[in-house]
Amino acid sequence: MAYQDLSTDALKSLHEQFATAYDDFRSQQLNLDLTRGKPASEQLDLSNELDGILDGFYVLQDGTDVRNYGGILGIPEARALGGELLDLPASQILVGGNSSLTLMYLYFDFMFHHGGWQREAQSSDGRIKFLCPVPGYDRHFTICERFDIEMITVPLVDGGPDMELVESLVDSDPLIKGIWCVPKYSNPTGHTYSIETVSRMAALPLRAGRDFRIMWDNAYVVHHLTETPDELANLMEAAFRSGTDASVIMLASTSKVTFAGAGISFLGATEANLKAFEGYLSAAVIGFDKVNQLRHVRFLQDRDAIDNHMAKHRAIIKPKFDLVLHKLNAGLGDSGVASWTQPRGGYFISLDTLPGLAGEVVRLAADVGVKLTPAGATFPYRTDPENRNIRIAPTFPSISQLDTAMDVFVTCVSLASVRELLGVQ
Ligand SMILES: Cc1ncc(COP(=O)(O)O)c(C=O)c1O
């Protein structure tokens, strides 16, 4: 029965039960961490073959010696691999270093110095603005903060951002210069954008102007948790048909495919956009790590091989997601005090507490040794207006750590909720 429907006596007895369980956890002196959206070491082990895979072979078919300088756009084979991930021709791919986040940051810097964003901000005597679907990825928001871009939140609904709102915001404010999107298995909610969302997104620059950018961060493009992956329509193709492809910037990386700290990243854009970005980069880079690009090409080969490799990741992490969902269902299933996502891919489970309680749940858990992502982290300026969203990252801890951490988590949500309903501190 929902806690809201219980009598005060029944709530008091639940309170006693949860408070006792909570004190038990305190005596265990735990030190557990549910914050890190990182691969576990068994997942990293799946790619150990990268080490030594070249075995002295460094020269490409076209004669390029990957150990030497040059080739900002990347070796052709790695560009083709990125094209398989982002569903683009190799000619529309730049291969970067080990972090797609760096490419995103640099792309913003490029847009400020060469792409008209600075001019726009100055001419209107104000800051440019970006649309941020929420809950979302904190580091996207950090990039905006670093560039002093005002963030406007848009809720994620079934099928992606609320496009009605997105369109009306863009129509009413010419200073809005872009939108962040994690279109597949979104961080942290697991949303995959619908075909309708993709086609409305493709038409957005027609309303917003040529300096508008759709930052299409496909970080979880191959990270399925089921054997029937979600389908995502090709934004670049839809934008090409609408004549807006110059506004599309796609991103992906192998961070959660091979080594999170030593993978390769991809930026997909029109050839003209890539050329301009390459020119900008040439002041800072003579070429990214081509040896690592070749190692990745050798190891990952093509989309089929990547899918097989990702199935091995799935075998490791699916039981962890299942465990978290089982604990949430068993502990909070009919309580009416929390709701959570059932992701079909990606790295996170997103949970909403009763309004106003996320910070308190995070504090209670920290006090007994379980670290959770800070409340508010999934919103711009670290401020969740309803203070209710918590991001759970199941991949890094071991199953037994996760088991205990989730018992603590469920107890903290229950305790905070019952206290709230009883009006006690
Ligand atoms: C949506 C999203 N984009 C990008 C990244 C980081 O990617 P990379 O390691 O390539 O910088 C993450 C990592 O958590 C992410 O969740």
The ligand as a MOL file (V3000), in Angstrom:
LIG
                    3D

  0  0  0     0  0            999 V3000
M  V30 BEGIN CTAB
M  V30 COUNTS 16 16 0 0 0
M  V30 BEGIN ATOM
M  V30 1 C 26.3720 11.5360 -22.2110 0
M  V30 2 C 27.8360 11.4010 -22.0590 0
M  V30 3 N 28.6520 11.9830 -22.9380 0
M  V30 4 C 29.9920 11.8890 -22.8330 0
M  V30 5 C 30.5690 11.1920 -21.8050 0
M  V30 6 C 32.0510 11.1570 -21.6940 0
M  V30 7 O 32.5930 10.6210 -22.8450 0
M  V30 8 P 34.1420 10.5880 -23.0890 0
M  V30 9 O 34.7370 9.6160 -22.1440 0
M  V30 10 O 34.2720 10.1910 -24.5100 0
M  V30 11 O 34.6660 11.9820 -22.8500 0
M  V30 12 C 29.7660 10.5580 -20.8620 0
M  V30 13 C 30.3760 9.8340 -19.7330 0
M  V30 14 O 29.7860 9.5560 -18.7370 0
M  V30 15 C 28.3720 10.6750 -20.9920 0
M  V30 16 O 27.5300 10.0990 -20.1040 0
M  V30 END ATOM
M  V30 BEGIN BOND
M  V30 1 1 1 2
M  V30 2 1 2 3
M  V30 3 2 2 15
M  V30 4 2 3 4
M  V30 5 1 4 5
M  V30 6 1 5 6
M  V30 7 2 5 12
M  V30 8 1 6 7
M  V30 9 1 7 8
M  V30 10 2 8 9
M  V30 11 1 8 10
M  V30 12 1 8 11
M  V30 13 1 12 13
M  V30 14 1 12 15
M  V30 15 2 13 14
M  V30 16 1 15 16
M  V30 END BOND
M  V30 END CTAB
M  END
